[in-house]
Amino acid sequence: MSKISPKRRQFEIRKKRKRREKIKKLREKYFQSQSKEEKERIKEKLKKIAPHLRVEEILRKKGEK
């Protein structure tokens, strides 16, 4: 296996940070939303942003298990 270039590594780091920020914002928006349609829309966006994560896991409130 070859090493990853520094430029590519920085790109991956930026991409991961951006994804985390988006998930955080959508999560906050989900808990503030009142309508069921809006919550479904947010869930769909979360699936697009992070298909490898389960939506239930993301939307679990802090402290819950």
The 8 nearest C-alpha neighbors of each residue, nearest first, counted from 0:
[[1, 2, 3, 4, 8, 7, 5, 6],
 [0, 2, 3, 4, 5, 7, 8, 6],
 [1, 3, 4, 0, 5, 8, 7, 6],
 [2, 4, 5, 8, 1, 7, 6, 0],
 [3, 5, 7, 6, 8, 2, 9, 1],
 [6, 4, 8, 7, 9, 3, 10, 2],
 [5, 7, 9, 8, 4, 10, 3, 11],
 [6, 8, 10, 4, 9, 5, 11, 3],
 [9, 7, 5, 11, 10, 6, 4, 12],
 [10, 8, 12, 6, 11, 7, 13, 5],
 [9, 11, 7, 13, 8, 12, 14, 6],
 [12, 10, 14, 8, 9, 13, 15, 7],
 [11, 13, 9, 15, 14, 10, 16, 8],
 [14, 12, 16, 10, 15, 11, 17, 9],
 [13, 15, 11, 17, 12, 16, 10, 18],
 [14, 16, 18, 12, 17, 13, 11, 19],
 [17, 15, 19, 13, 18, 14, 12, 20],
 [16, 18, 20, 14, 19, 15, 13, 21],
 [19, 17, 15, 21, 16, 20, 22, 14],
 [18, 20, 16, 22, 17, 21, 23, 15],
 [21, 19, 23, 17, 18, 22, 16, 24],
 [22, 20, 18, 24, 23, 19, 25, 17],
 [21, 23, 19, 25, 20, 24, 26, 18],
 [22, 24, 26, 20, 21, 25, 19, 27],
 [25, 23, 21, 27, 26, 22, 28, 20],
 [26, 24, 28, 22, 27, 23, 29, 21],
 [25, 27, 29, 23, 28, 24, 22, 58],
 [28, 26, 24, 30, 29, 25, 23, 31],
 [27, 29, 25, 31, 26, 30, 32, 24],
 [30, 28, 26, 32, 27, 31, 38, 25],
 [29, 31, 27, 28, 32, 26, 33, 58],
 [32, 30, 28, 29, 27, 33, 26, 38],
 [33, 31, 29, 30, 34, 28, 38, 37],
 [32, 34, 31, 35, 37, 38, 30, 29],
 [35, 33, 36, 37, 32, 38, 39, 31],
 [34, 36, 38, 37, 39, 33, 32, 40],
 [37, 35, 39, 38, 34, 40, 41, 33],
 [36, 38, 40, 39, 34, 35, 41, 32],
 [37, 39, 35, 41, 36, 40, 29, 42],
 [40, 38, 42, 36, 41, 37, 35, 43],
 [41, 39, 37, 43, 42, 38, 36, 44],
 [40, 42, 44, 38, 43, 39, 45, 37],
 [43, 41, 39, 45, 40, 44, 38, 46],
 [42, 44, 46, 40, 45, 41, 39, 47],
 [45, 43, 41, 47, 46, 42, 48, 40],
 [44, 46, 42, 48, 47, 43, 49, 41],
 [45, 47, 50, 43, 44, 49, 48, 42],
 [48, 46, 44, 45, 49, 50, 43, 42],
 [47, 49, 45, 46, 44, 50, 18, 22],
 [48, 50, 46, 51, 52, 47, 45, 18],
 [51, 49, 46, 52, 47, 48, 53, 45],
 [50, 52, 49, 53, 46, 48, 54, 47],
 [53, 51, 50, 49, 54, 56, 57, 46],
 [52, 54, 56, 55, 57, 51, 50, 46],
 [55, 53, 57, 56, 58, 52, 42, 45],
 [56, 54, 58, 57, 53, 59, 52, 42],
 [57, 55, 53, 54, 59, 58, 52, 60],
 [56, 58, 54, 55, 59, 53, 52, 26],
 [59, 57, 55, 56, 54, 26, 60, 29],
 [58, 60, 56, 57, 55, 61, 63, 64],
 [61, 59, 63, 58, 62, 57, 64, 56],
 [62, 60, 63, 59, 64, 58, 57, 56],
 [61, 63, 60, 64, 59, 58, 56, 57],
 [64, 62, 61, 60, 59, 56, 58, 57],
 [63, 62, 59, 61, 60, 56, 55, 58]]
